[in-house]
Amino acid sequence: MRVLLNIGSYMPIKAADIAYQSRIDSYNVSRAVKALQKKNLIDIQPDEHSRNIKYLVLNEQGIKLYHQVTQAMNERADELESVLDDEECTLFYRMLEKIEEKAEKILAEQAMSKVTDGAEPPADQKELIRWYKKSTGK
């Protein structure tokens, strides 16, 4: 499975979207954003219509690092996948996807069950619940 090497025009993304897509709690994403900003790898762009929304954009230095990291990851993935033929590789990733979806469903349902019982879930479980509701429409 290759990491994206071409991310188009490096479209802006909100930190909340990174948290949702990566299933990482928003506090950790926020800390990472601050670290990336401190290292001058990203720029923050305000939204034209809302003061509360800010977009993250890779700057020139961030793009350079992104390409270095993804190249190394792709080389490692190619080496690992070299033991599989194309059919095996496709099947392997299909099975992983099924297992990941099932694991996320189980974890989200367990977290929602705790909320139903009156418990306050930790931030990572809240993120799981949010992802699950968003992806299933429940």
MODELLER restraints for C-alpha pairs under 7 A, 6 or more apart:
rsr = mdl.restraints
at = mdl.atoms
rsr.add(forms.Gaussian(group=physical.xy_distance, feature=features.Distance(at['CA:1:A'], at['CA:77:A']), mean=6.38, stdev=0.5))
rsr.add(forms.Gaussian(group=physical.xy_distance, feature=features.Distance(at['CA:2:A'], at['CA:74:A']), mean=5.36, stdev=0.5))
rsr.add(forms.Gaussian(group=physical.xy_distance, feature=features.Distance(at['CA:2:A'], at['CA:77:A']), mean=6.68, stdev=0.5))
rsr.add(forms.Gaussian(group=physical.xy_distance, feature=features.Distance(at['CA:3:A'], at['CA:70:A']), mean=5.94, stdev=0.5))
rsr.add(forms.Gaussian(group=physical.xy_distance, feature=features.Distance(at['CA:3:A'], at['CA:73:A']), mean=6.94, stdev=0.5))
rsr.add(forms.Gaussian(group=physical.xy_distance, feature=features.Distance(at['CA:3:A'], at['CA:74:A']), mean=6.02, stdev=0.5))
rsr.add(forms.Gaussian(group=physical.xy_distance, feature=features.Distance(at['CA:5:A'], at['CA:67:A']), mean=6.48, stdev=0.5))
rsr.add(forms.Gaussian(group=physical.xy_distance, feature=features.Distance(at['CA:5:A'], at['CA:70:A']), mean=6.28, stdev=0.5))
rsr.add(forms.Gaussian(group=physical.xy_distance, feature=features.Distance(at['CA:10:A'], at['CA:57:A']), mean=6.68, stdev=0.5))
rsr.add(forms.Gaussian(group=physical.xy_distance, feature=features.Distance(at['CA:10:A'], at['CA:58:A']), mean=6.52, stdev=0.5))
rsr.add(forms.Gaussian(group=physical.xy_distance, feature=features.Distance(at['CA:11:A'], at['CA:57:A']), mean=6.68, stdev=0.5))
rsr.add(forms.Gaussian(group=physical.xy_distance, feature=features.Distance(at['CA:12:A'], at['CA:55:A']), mean=5.33, stdev=0.5))
rsr.add(forms.Gaussian(group=physical.xy_distance, feature=features.Distance(at['CA:12:A'], at['CA:56:A']), mean=5.26, stdev=0.5))
rsr.add(forms.Gaussian(group=physical.xy_distance, feature=features.Distance(at['CA:12:A'], at['CA:57:A']), mean=4.79, stdev=0.5))
rsr.add(forms.Gaussian(group=physical.xy_distance, feature=features.Distance(at['CA:13:A'], at['CA:55:A']), mean=5.15, stdev=0.5))
rsr.add(forms.Gaussian(group=physical.xy_distance, feature=features.Distance(at['CA:13:A'], at['CA:56:A']), mean=5.26, stdev=0.5))
rsr.add(forms.Gaussian(group=physical.xy_distance, feature=features.Distance(at['CA:13:A'], at['CA:57:A']), mean=6.84, stdev=0.5))
rsr.add(forms.Gaussian(group=physical.xy_distance, feature=features.Distance(at['CA:14:A'], at['CA:54:A']), mean=6.25, stdev=0.5))
rsr.add(forms.Gaussian(group=physical.xy_distance, feature=features.Distance(at['CA:14:A'], at['CA:55:A']), mean=4.78, stdev=0.5))
rsr.add(forms.Gaussian(group=physical.xy_distance, feature=features.Distance(at['CA:14:A'], at['CA:56:A']), mean=5.96, stdev=0.5))
rsr.add(forms.Gaussian(group=physical.xy_distance, feature=features.Distance(at['CA:15:A'], at['CA:29:A']), mean=6.57, stdev=0.5))
rsr.add(forms.Gaussian(group=physical.xy_distance, feature=features.Distance(at['CA:15:A'], at['CA:30:A']), mean=6.92, stdev=0.5))
rsr.add(forms.Gaussian(group=physical.xy_distance, feature=features.Distance(at['CA:16:A'], at['CA:26:A']), mean=6.48, stdev=0.5))
rsr.add(forms.Gaussian(group=physical.xy_distance, feature=features.Distance(at['CA:19:A'], at['CA:25:A']), mean=5.75, stdev=0.5))
rsr.add(forms.Gaussian(group=physical.xy_distance, feature=features.Distance(at['CA:19:A'], at['CA:26:A']), mean=5.41, stdev=0.5))
rsr.add(forms.Gaussian(group=physical.xy_distance, feature=features.Distance(at['CA:19:A'], at['CA:29:A']), mean=6.19, stdev=0.5))
rsr.add(forms.Gaussian(group=physical.xy_distance, feature=features.Distance(at['CA:20:A'], at['CA:131:A']), mean=6.11, stdev=0.5))
rsr.add(forms.Gaussian(group=physical.xy_distance, feature=features.Distance(at['CA:23:A'], at['CA:127:A']), mean=6.69, stdev=0.5))
rsr.add(forms.Gaussian(group=physical.xy_distance, feature=features.Distance(at['CA:23:A'], at['CA:128:A']), mean=6.74, stdev=0.5))
rsr.add(forms.Gaussian(group=physical.xy_distance, feature=features.Distance(at['CA:24:A'], at['CA:124:A']), mean=6.88, stdev=0.5))
rsr.add(forms.Gaussian(group=physical.xy_distance, feature=features.Distance(at['CA:25:A'], at['CA:123:A']), mean=6.10, stdev=0.5))
rsr.add(forms.Gaussian(group=physical.xy_distance, feature=features.Distance(at['CA:25:A'], at['CA:124:A']), mean=4.99, stdev=0.5))
rsr.add(forms.Gaussian(group=physical.xy_distance, feature=features.Distance(at['CA:25:A'], at['CA:127:A']), mean=5.83, stdev=0.5))
rsr.add(forms.Gaussian(group=physical.xy_distance, feature=features.Distance(at['CA:36:A'], at['CA:42:A']), mean=6.06, stdev=0.5))
rsr.add(forms.Gaussian(group=physical.xy_distance, feature=features.Distance(at['CA:37:A'], at['CA:43:A']), mean=6.79, stdev=0.5))
rsr.add(forms.Gaussian(group=physical.xy_distance, feature=features.Distance(at['CA:41:A'], at['CA:58:A']), mean=6.13, stdev=0.5))
rsr.add(forms.Gaussian(group=physical.xy_distance, feature=features.Distance(at['CA:41:A'], at['CA:59:A']), mean=5.84, stdev=0.5))
rsr.add(forms.Gaussian(group=physical.xy_distance, feature=features.Distance(at['CA:41:A'], at['CA:61:A']), mean=5.48, stdev=0.5))
rsr.add(forms.Gaussian(group=physical.xy_distance, feature=features.Distance(at['CA:41:A'], at['CA:62:A']), mean=4.04, stdev=0.5))
rsr.add(forms.Gaussian(group=physical.xy_distance, feature=features.Distance(at['CA:42:A'], at['CA:56:A']), mean=6.41, stdev=0.5))
rsr.add(forms.Gaussian(group=physical.xy_distance, feature=features.Distance(at['CA:42:A'], at['CA:57:A']), mean=5.38, stdev=0.5))
rsr.add(forms.Gaussian(group=physical.xy_distance, feature=features.Distance(at['CA:42:A'], at['CA:58:A']), mean=4.41, stdev=0.5))
rsr.add(forms.Gaussian(group=physical.xy_distance, feature=features.Distance(at['CA:42:A'], at['CA:59:A']), mean=5.14, stdev=0.5))
rsr.add(forms.Gaussian(group=physical.xy_distance, feature=features.Distance(at['CA:42:A'], at['CA:62:A']), mean=6.02, stdev=0.5))
rsr.add(forms.Gaussian(group=physical.xy_distance, feature=features.Distance(at['CA:43:A'], at['CA:56:A']), mean=5.89, stdev=0.5))
rsr.add(forms.Gaussian(group=physical.xy_distance, feature=features.Distance(at['CA:43:A'], at['CA:57:A']), mean=5.22, stdev=0.5))
rsr.add(forms.Gaussian(group=physical.xy_distance, feature=features.Distance(at['CA:43:A'], at['CA:58:A']), mean=6.30, stdev=0.5))
rsr.add(forms.Gaussian(group=physical.xy_distance, feature=features.Distance(at['CA:43:A'], at['CA:59:A']), mean=6.10, stdev=0.5))
rsr.add(forms.Gaussian(group=physical.xy_distance, feature=features.Distance(at['CA:44:A'], at['CA:54:A']), mean=6.37, stdev=0.5))
rsr.add(forms.Gaussian(group=physical.xy_distance, feature=features.Distance(at['CA:44:A'], at['CA:55:A']), mean=5.60, stdev=0.5))
rsr.add(forms.Gaussian(group=physical.xy_distance, feature=features.Distance(at['CA:44:A'], at['CA:56:A']), mean=4.89, stdev=0.5))
rsr.add(forms.Gaussian(group=physical.xy_distance, feature=features.Distance(at['CA:44:A'], at['CA:57:A']), mean=6.37, stdev=0.5))
rsr.add(forms.Gaussian(group=physical.xy_distance, feature=features.Distance(at['CA:45:A'], at['CA:54:A']), mean=5.59, stdev=0.5))
rsr.add(forms.Gaussian(group=physical.xy_distance, feature=features.Distance(at['CA:45:A'], at['CA:55:A']), mean=4.96, stdev=0.5))
rsr.add(forms.Gaussian(group=physical.xy_distance, feature=features.Distance(at['CA:45:A'], at['CA:56:A']), mean=6.41, stdev=0.5))
rsr.add(forms.Gaussian(group=physical.xy_distance, feature=features.Distance(at['CA:46:A'], at['CA:53:A']), mean=6.32, stdev=0.5))
rsr.add(forms.Gaussian(group=physical.xy_distance, feature=features.Distance(at['CA:46:A'], at['CA:54:A']), mean=4.48, stdev=0.5))
rsr.add(forms.Gaussian(group=physical.xy_distance, feature=features.Distance(at['CA:46:A'], at['CA:55:A']), mean=6.14, stdev=0.5))
rsr.add(forms.Gaussian(group=physical.xy_distance, feature=features.Distance(at['CA:47:A'], at['CA:53:A']), mean=5.49, stdev=0.5))
rsr.add(forms.Gaussian(group=physical.xy_distance, feature=features.Distance(at['CA:47:A'], at['CA:54:A']), mean=5.63, stdev=0.5))
rsr.add(forms.Gaussian(group=physical.xy_distance, feature=features.Distance(at['CA:47:A'], at['CA:55:A']), mean=6.89, stdev=0.5))
rsr.add(forms.Gaussian(group=physical.xy_distance, feature=features.Distance(at['CA:81:A'], at['CA:89:A']), mean=6.93, stdev=0.5))
rsr.add(forms.Gaussian(group=physical.xy_distance, feature=features.Distance(at['CA:105:A'], at['CA:132:A']), mean=6.96, stdev=0.5))
rsr.add(forms.Gaussian(group=physical.xy_distance, feature=features.Distance(at['CA:108:A'], at['CA:128:A']), mean=5.35, stdev=0.5))
rsr.add(forms.Gaussian(group=physical.xy_distance, feature=features.Distance(at['CA:108:A'], at['CA:129:A']), mean=5.11, stdev=0.5))
rsr.add(forms.Gaussian(group=physical.xy_distance, feature=features.Distance(at['CA:108:A'], at['CA:132:A']), mean=6.29, stdev=0.5))
rsr.add(forms.Gaussian(group=physical.xy_distance, feature=features.Distance(at['CA:111:A'], at['CA:121:A']), mean=6.65, stdev=0.5))
rsr.add(forms.Gaussian(group=physical.xy_distance, feature=features.Distance(at['CA:111:A'], at['CA:125:A']), mean=5.93, stdev=0.5))
rsr.add(forms.Gaussian(group=physical.xy_distance, feature=features.Distance(at['CA:111:A'], at['CA:129:A']), mean=6.82, stdev=0.5))
rsr.add(forms.Gaussian(group=physical.xy_distance, feature=features.Distance(at['CA:112:A'], at['CA:129:A']), mean=6.56, stdev=0.5))
rsr.add(forms.Gaussian(group=physical.xy_distance, feature=features.Distance(at['CA:115:A'], at['CA:121:A']), mean=6.69, stdev=0.5))
